């Protein structure tokens, strides 16, 4: 009996609506949808690359993983750190497969660098190749062969992110796509494997740079986003032609995307409410750093990004806590009520607040006390302080100081075969893989 083989192609941030609008220009993806299965895939909270791919490959929630975004707060401190692979303590699905004697090839998966042992091959993903996390592989000697195997420079991600150097970004996006597909084809053709899982970051990067503010089938097709997906579809055709005919193909995205309308200045708001006290107000916008805060007089502070994280300055938990632990619950309820009822500049869009202690089975590490989706993810959250005291800002979009896109809760799946049980969320992917090989 032939061995089972599963190919998972991860496309970071690929949104179901974008696929539906462009599918007639993407013949390979359309053929897979028509022949097999297609559906929306609910992401985790927060719907961000880190931690979403790790949620998908472990079946654990961000709270259970103790990973809440691209940066994590240090326990008992006001500083943050980058949660690389060493922050992932839960077994990945390929660890379970390897324990059962099955072989995996994993390429470009976020939070896998520095690369660790695997029964097969692992090329560390996202942040790999950056100054923060050097490019790494398992086995270690494979790193020297990557460019040769990729048919040129192997690019694990794009580095000219978002607005600014668009032409450089678009070139890098194509290179990221082509080099990952070529590397995956070479390794899978010359080595024994059961699971082949690759992740391409370029879709997310292109969308953050060039997603039209309001898009239709026509405007999307004419945009750099449409041009990129046509290129992706072509490369996907070439890649699939090199795969074993019996292999099942599953295309996944970790979250969706939506136009970014502007930003909400979280720490400016907390200062206005008297909950955060600074030693002085800087003349120009800058990140909030611990040395700028009068901690004994501050009850709450925030971190920003695609969503906002609020931390209570609790005595005994933080270095210079200002509020008693038993006062935390009341303060959180007051914050939820105030933030929820702030009027946004966009009719019909309200702030959404989440309590990690309620949405996760367990909260490991230094979890936020409260999570904020500004304008229900229609806007980013800025943690900057200084400059003009403006809460909502949409002028920055035109100035190119903000992303063109933010994230949305639903990614997608496309299966080359009809599925008896369709995945509803990214939490279903690890069980799906285990069932496939059972």
Secondary structure as GFF3:
##gff-version 3
##sequence-region A 1 438
A	DSSP	beta_strand	6	11	.	.	.	ID=ss1
A	DSSP	alpha_helix	16	22	.	.	.	ID=ss2
A	DSSP	three_ten_helix	23	25	.	.	.	ID=ss3
A	DSSP	alpha_helix	27	35	.	.	.	ID=ss4
A	DSSP	beta_strand	37	42	.	.	.	ID=ss5
A	DSSP	alpha_helix	49	58	.	.	.	ID=ss6
A	DSSP	alpha_helix	62	65	.	.	.	ID=ss7
A	DSSP	beta_strand	71	73	.	.	.	ID=ss8
A	DSSP	beta_strand	80	82	.	.	.	ID=ss9
A	DSSP	three_ten_helix	85	87	.	.	.	ID=ss10
A	DSSP	alpha_helix	93	99	.	.	.	ID=ss11
A	DSSP	beta_strand	104	107	.	.	.	ID=ss12
A	DSSP	beta_strand	120	123	.	.	.	ID=ss13
A	DSSP	beta_strand	137	138	.	.	.	ID=ss14
A	DSSP	three_ten_helix	140	145	.	.	.	ID=ss15
A	DSSP	alpha_helix	146	149	.	.	.	ID=ss16
A	DSSP	alpha_helix	166	190	.	.	.	ID=ss17
A	DSSP	beta_strand	195	200	.	.	.	ID=ss18
A	DSSP	alpha_helix	202	210	.	.	.	ID=ss19
A	DSSP	alpha_helix	217	222	.	.	.	ID=ss20
A	DSSP	alpha_helix	224	240	.	.	.	ID=ss21
A	DSSP	beta_strand	248	252	.	.	.	ID=ss22
A	DSSP	beta_strand	256	259	.	.	.	ID=ss23
A	DSSP	beta_strand	263	265	.	.	.	ID=ss24
A	DSSP	alpha_helix	266	272	.	.	.	ID=ss25
A	DSSP	three_ten_helix	290	292	.	.	.	ID=ss26
A	DSSP	three_ten_helix	295	297	.	.	.	ID=ss27
A	DSSP	beta_strand	300	303	.	.	.	ID=ss28
A	DSSP	beta_strand	308	312	.	.	.	ID=ss29
A	DSSP	three_ten_helix	325	327	.	.	.	ID=ss30
A	DSSP	alpha_helix	328	340	.	.	.	ID=ss31
A	DSSP	beta_strand	352	354	.	.	.	ID=ss32
A	DSSP	alpha_helix	356	359	.	.	.	ID=ss33
A	DSSP	beta_strand	370	373	.	.	.	ID=ss34
A	DSSP	three_ten_helix	374	377	.	.	.	ID=ss35
A	DSSP	beta_strand	380	382	.	.	.	ID=ss36
A	DSSP	beta_strand	392	393	.	.	.	ID=ss37
A	DSSP	alpha_helix	395	399	.	.	.	ID=ss38
A	DSSP	beta_strand	405	408	.	.	.	ID=ss39
A	DSSP	beta_strand	410	415	.	.	.	ID=ss40
A	DSSP	alpha_helix	428	436	.	.	.	ID=ss41
###
